[in-house]
Amino acid sequence: MNTIPACPRCGLENTYPDGETYLCPDCAFEWPQRIDAVPDDAPRVVKDANGNVLAEGDTVVLVKDLKVRGASVTLKVGTKIKGIRIVEGDHEIDARTEAGNILLKACFVKKA
C-alpha cells in the first residue's frame, strides 16, 4: 500500500519524499509532507481593515461607503456600528444598522 500521495499539480503517482517535502519528477512540483491544519473547534479569528482582531460585541466604524442591496440606503464612511456578531461565511460580521440587519465583510470596517 502506497502512502505517498499523487502529485496535486499533474495527478501522476510517481512522487517520492525528500526530507520534509514530496517531489514529483514528472512536473518538478514540490509540496510539504505535513500540512498544519487548523482544528475544527478552533475559534475563528476575524481581523478588520487595519489588522486588529474583532470580537463579539465590538464597536466598529465603516472605512468605505457601502450601498445596501435591496434598499435605497448607502451607509456612509464613518458610520459607527455597535454590538457586532461574528458569523461563519464570507461576510464575517452581522450588524444592526439604520438599514436593518446586514452582513459585512471585515475588510470594510475598523475597530472603534
C-alpha positions in Angstrom: 0.0 0.0 0.0 1.5 3.3 -1.1 1.0 6.1 1.4 2.7 8.7 -0.8 0.0 10.9 -2.3 -0.2 11.7 -6.0 1.1 15.0 -7.3 -1.5 17.7 -6.7 -0.4 19.6 -9.9 -0.2 16.9 -12.6 -2.0 14.0 -10.8 0.7 11.4 -11.5 1.6 8.9 -8.8 5.4 8.9 -9.5 6.2 11.0 -6.4 8.7 10.5 -3.6 9.6 12.0 -0.2 12.6 14.3 0.1 13.3 15.5 3.6 10.1 17.3 4.7 8.6 17.6 1.2 7.3 15.4 -1.6 8.7 15.8 -5.1 7.2 15.0 -8.4 9.9 14.1 -11.0 7.4 14.5 -13.9 6.4 18.1 -13.4 9.0 19.1 -10.8 6.4 20.2 -8.3 7.4 20.2 -4.6 4.9 20.4 -1.6 5.2 19.9 2.2 4.6 16.4 3.6 2.7 17.7 6.6 0.2 20.5 6.4 -0.6 22.1 9.8 -4.4 22.1 9.7 -6.5 24.4 11.9 -8.7 22.2 14.2 -12.4 22.4 13.6 -13.2 23.6 17.1 -10.7 26.5 17.0 -12.2 29.9 17.4 -12.5 31.9 14.2 -10.1 34.9 14.0 -11.6 37.9 12.2 -9.5 41.0 11.5 -10.6 44.5 10.5 -9.1 46.6 7.7 -6.2 47.6 10.0 -5.4 44.0 11.1 -7.0 44.3 14.6 -8.8 41.2 15.9 -12.6 41.7 16.2 -14.7 40.0 18.8 -18.4 39.7 19.6 -19.9 42.9 20.8 -17.2 45.2 19.5 -18.0 48.6 18.0 -16.7 49.2 14.5 -16.6 52.2 12.1 -17.0 51.9 8.3 -14.0 52.8 6.2 -15.9 52.9 2.9 -19.3 54.0 1.6 -21.4 50.8 1.2 -24.5 50.6 -0.9 -27.0 48.2 0.7 -28.5 45.8 -1.8 -32.3 45.7 -1.9 -32.6 49.2 -0.3 -32.1 52.7 -1.4 -29.7 53.4 1.5 -26.0 54.0 1.4 -24.0 53.5 4.6 -21.5 56.4 4.7 -17.9 56.2 5.7 -17.5 56.8 9.5 -20.8 55.2 10.4 -20.5 53.6 13.8 -21.9 50.2 14.3 -22.3 48.8 17.9 -22.6 45.3 19.1 -21.4 43.3 16.1 -21.6 39.5 15.9 -19.0 37.2 14.3 -20.6 34.7 11.9 -19.4 32.0 9.5 -19.2 32.6 5.8 -17.5 35.1 3.5 -19.3 38.0 5.2 -17.9 37.7 8.7 -19.9 40.4 10.6 -23.6 40.5 11.4 -24.6 44.1 12.3 -27.7 46.1 13.1 -27.8 49.5 11.3 -30.5 52.0 10.3 -30.8 50.0 7.1 -31.7 46.9 9.1 -29.7 43.8 9.9 -26.9 43.4 7.4 -23.8 41.2 6.8 -20.5 42.9 6.3 -17.0 41.9 5.3 -14.4 42.7 7.9 -12.2 44.5 5.3 -14.8 47.4 5.2 -14.6 48.2 9.0 -12.1 49.2 11.6 -12.3 48.7 15.3 -13.5 51.9 17.1 
